[in-house]
């Protein structure tokens, strides 16, 4: 998949707030993701994001 800053990624497991969707803030070897439910930010390795992605939505 082609990941870009601003895209919305749906991951396999949900965040404790209940949301499964994350906005991509940074792309590289690690991704910075922001939870769409509570705005919590995390850094996560690219390999883990690619493995757990269940959907990708382009934001315009």
N, C-alpha and C positions, 0 to 999 in steps of 0.2 A: 504494500500500500504506500501511497505517497502522502506523507504527513506534512502539513504546513501550519505555521503559526495562525491561530484564530479558529482552526477547525475544532469540531466537537467530536470527541471519541466516546463511544459507549463500551465500558469494560465489563468483564465477566462478573466480578464481585462488586457489590455495592458498598459505598462509603457508609460509615455508621449513621450519617444523617439521613440515609435512605436513597440518595441519588446514585445512579450508575453512569452519569454523563460528566465528562471533564473537558474543559477548554484547554487547548495547547497554548502555552505562553512562550515556550522555548523548545527548539528542536536541535538535536545533536546526538552525541553519544548517550547523553541523559536528556530526558524530557522534563520540563517543568509543567505540571498540570494544575489547574484550578477547578475545584469542585463546583458544579453548577448549582448545587443545593445550598451550600453554606459558605462558599468562597475560600475554603481551606486550600492551601497550596502545598504541593509535594514535588520532590525530585525523584524520578524513577528511571532505571536504566531502559534504553531503547529496546533491548531484547525482551524485557518483561512486558512492555507496552504492546509490542508486536504479537506476543504470545497470547495476551489476554484481551485483545481488541475483538469486540463483537459487532461493531458498526462504526462507520466514519461518515460524518455529515460536514459538508463544506459550508462555512459561514460566508456570507456576502456583505 
